Amino acid sequence: MSTAYGTESMNVNNQQLTRMYLENLEVHVTAAGYNQVWTDWRELDYTPDYNKFYLICEGEGWLKIGDAEFSPQPGEWFLMPQGVKQSFSYTSGLRYTKYWCHFTARIGERNLFDLLQTPLWIDTEQDSGPIELFRELLKHHKDSALTGPLLVKSAMLKLIAHYLERSAVTPQGLRPAAVSEPLQQVISHIQRCYHRNLTIEELAELAHLQPNYFIRVFKRQFGTSPIQYINKKRLEEAKLLLATTNLLLSEIGDRVGIPDISYLSRTFKAFTGFSPSAYRLAFSPEQLPVNAKKPQQ
């Protein structure tokens, strides 16, 4: 299945912003199941503090999400976001049978679906992936094994990823929600000038905020601090240069804004698990001599 990342449907800035959100995503599953609803399945105008996925397998009923009303059909997968007024009801005829889960998905203090614009439903016709992923989630959700919580999180992340990938190829597409103009200027400035000695004061001035308050606002919006974001950007660029060029480490340090080679080496290894030279050998196979072995982590 194709994804939106790297396609014409998302520009570079949107891709970078979306990836930043997803890299800092924390999920927690509060409930999950597969069952047929009762005839009294009904609740009106309530606002949950968690997100919900409903994958309709058979039956009929009614949903309202915000101001939008739906009569979901088998094969349709619905997202009911946290903090949005909702209603649902059994109508008549065959009751719904559905896979479902309640979950939180946060970047810092924000809900993922406040930060990304996604459709409220997607059609899963001829796609067995969602059912398999729900089954995986339910299997681990009932498991009392020591590693069960990790496996539940892994399954939930796969479900979210599948939903986002399918969302990206719908007419509505997948887009980051609007970021305030000052914060957007900050992100654009970092993308252009990460190799410079950027300061919190400089970035805070762009955002028209006091430095300490700016740090809190940035972390609340993006799930990471400004300095962490800048350092990650520098190290990602260093990875690219190591893998695609023959530049000396000192030249790479100058290009990415970390001219202290010793500090760059330590930070790079902490970030990747490889020294810069080992990373270059591992990910630039054309530079390896015949019969040479790639270094281990």
N, C-alpha and C positions, 0 to 999 in steps of 0.2 A: 504494500500500500504506500502511495506517495505521501510525503509530508510537506508542510508549508515551508519549513526552514530551508533557506537558500533558493526558493523559487521567486518568481516575479510577484507573487501575491503579497509578499512582505518586503518592505524596503529595509536597507541595512540597519537604520536606527531602530526600527521596530523589532527586527530580529535580535539585536543586541539587548534591547530592553526586555524582551520576552525571555531570552536566555538568562538574564540576570535574575528575573523573578523566579524562574524554575530552578535555578541553581540554589536558591535560598529557601525553597519550599519545605515546610514542615507539615506532615499530615497526621491525623489521628482518627481512627474509625470508632464510632460510639455504638453502632448497631448495624447488623446486616442480616439478610434473610432471603428465602425463596418460598413463596406461599401464595395461596389464593386468598383474596381479601374477603371479609365478612360482608353481609348485606348492610350492616350498620357502619361500613367504612365511610366516614364523613367527618370533615372538620372545615370550618369556614373562617376566613379572615384571621389567620394567625401568622406570626412572624417568628420562624425558628432561628435559633442561634447556632445552627449547623447547616451544612449543605446536604442535599439529598440527590441520589441517582435512582431513577426508576427505569428498568428495562422491561417493557411490556411483552409478555409471551403470548397471552391470549385473553379474550374477554373484552369488556367495554366499561367505560367510566368517564369521569370528567375531572379536569385539573384547571386551576387558575393560578397563574404566576404573575404577580404584579397586576397589570391591566389586561394581560393576554389570556384568553380562554382556549382550552384544547380538549379534544376528544381523542386521546391517544389510541393508536392502532398497534396490533402486534408487530414487533420488530422495531418499534420506535423507542429511543433511549432519551429520557428526559433528565435535565439538570434543573433542580429547584434550589436557587442560591440562598445562602445564609443572609438574613436581614431583609428579605423581600417578602411582602405580604402574600400569603398563599391560601388556597382552598383546594379540597379534593372531595370527591363523592362517588359512591357506587350509583349507577343510574338504573339500568334494568337489564334483563337478559343475563348472559354468562358473566360471572364476576371475574375481575382481573386476576390473572396469575402473573406474578412479576418477580424479577430479581430486584433487590433494593439495598441501599446502604445509606447510613447517616454518617457524615464525616466532616471534620474541619480541615481546611487547607490554607495555611497562613504563610505569608511572607512578612516577617517581623510581626507587626500588630494588625496587618491588613489581610482581608480575605482574598484568596487568589482570584475569585470571580468578580471582585471589585476592581482588580487591576488588569484583568484580561477580558476583553469583550468576546463572548462566545455565543453561538446560538443556544436557545433553550432546549432544543431537541435535535437529534440527528436520526437518520434512517439507517438501520443496521442490516437491511436486506442483503442477503448473500455474503454476510460477514459473520463468521462464527466466532471471531475474536472476543467480542464482549461477553458472550455466554461462558466461554472458557475462562476468561479473567474473573468473572463473578464467581464461578465455581472454585477457582483457586483462592479467592478471598474468603469464601465461606468455609472452605476446608481449613485454612489457617486460623480463621476467627474462632473456630470451635476447638482448636488444638491447645492443649494445656502444656505443650513442650516449652522448655526454657526459652528457645528462640522464637516462639510463636509471635510475640509482638513485632519482631523484626520482619518476619515473613508476612504478617498482615500489612505492615507499612509498605513493603515491597509490592504486594499485590495491589494495594490501593494506588500507589504511584503508577503502576502499569495501567490501571483503569483510567486514571486521569490523563495519562499520556495518550492513550488510545482515543479518548474523547476529544482531546485537543487536536490530535492529528486529523481525525475525521472532520472536526469543525473547520480546520484550515482549508479544506477543499470544498466546503459548502459555499453557496453564493454569498452568505453573510461573512464568511471568512473568520479569521482569528486575528485580533489586533489588541495591543495594549490600550487600556483606557487612557483618556486624556490625562497627561501629566501637566501640572501647572507650568506656565511659560518660564518662570524663573528656574525651576528645577530642570526643565528640559534644556535650558541654556547651560546649566551646570554640567549635565551629562555630555552635551555636545562639546563644551569647552574641554572636558577631560579627554574625550575621544581625540580631539585635535592636538592637545598640549600635554598629554600624559608624560612625555619625555622631559618636560620642564620641571623645575622645583616648585610644584604647585603647593600652595598653602591653604589651610582651612579659611584663613581670613579672606584670601582672594576669592575662593569659591562662595563663601558666605556673602560677600559683597555682591556677587552676581545674582544670588538668590534674594537679595535685599533682606537678609536676616542677620541677627547677632550670631557669632560663631558657635557658641554652645547650643543655641536653639537650632541652628542650621544642622548640626550633627544629629540631633534627635529627630528632626523632620526627615532628613535624608534616610536614616536607618529605619524609621517608621514606614517610609514609602517603599524602600528598596530592599530592606532586610539585611543590609550590610552598611558599615560605616564608610564615609567618603575615602578615608585613607586605605581601608581594606580594598575598596573598589579600584582605586588608582593602582595599588600594588599588584592586584590580580591582573589588571589590564597590562601592566608592564611585563609581568612574567609570561602572560599569554603571547605577547609580541616576541619576547626572548625565545620562547619555544619555537615559534614560527621561523625566526631568523636562524636558529641553530639547525633546524631541519631542512631549510631551503637555501641556505647560503654558506659560503666558506669564510665569513667574516670572523675575525678574531674576537674572543670574548670581550676584550676591552672595547672594541668597536661596537659590539652589540650593547654593552653597558651604556656607552655614550648615546646610542640611538634610543634606548628605552628609558633613559633617565635614572639608571643605577650605575654611575661611573666607578664606584668602589667594587673592584673585581672580587675581592674576598667576600664582601657582603652579598654581592649578586650570587656567588656560588653557594653560600650557605642558604640564602633565601630560596634559590631555585631548587636546591635539593629538598628543603623542607616542603616545598610546594608540589614537587613532582615525584620525589623518591629517587631521582637520578642526579648525579653531578652534571653540569653542562656538557662536559666532554662525553660522558656515558650516554646522555640523551642524544647527542649528535650521532654517535655510532649506532644507537638503537633505532633511531628513526630516519637515518639517512643511509639506507643499505647500499646505495651506489658508491658510498665512500669506503665501504669495508674492503680490505684486501681479500683475495681468494682464500676460502676455507677459514676465514676468521669467524669467531663466535661473537654473537651480540652479548654485551654485558648484562648481568642480571641485576634486578633491583636490590 
